[in-house]
Amino acid sequence: MFMQIAIGAIGIGIVLMVGYLVIAQVRDAMPVENGSETDEAIGDTQGVVFSGFGLIAVGIIVLAAFGLINVFR
């Protein structure tokens, strides 16, 4: 069960990272001025996606630590 959760977390992390890259490309391609409301909204979306990726990374680290504790117990 531990490995299934870890693999799922890795998959979610990859999806979040691809989403972050797509949002970054969209932000660069949009003809909006820097500092406009639309530009700030896209930046906020990038921040949320990146935060989600960070949370998944922390989850993977915790799962790995839990697995190592169980191996050496």
Secondary structure, DSSP 8 states (H G I E B T S, - for coil): -HHHHHHHHHHHHHHHHHHHHHHHHHHHHS---TTSHHHHHHHHHHHHHHHHHHHHHHHHHHHHHHHHHHHH-
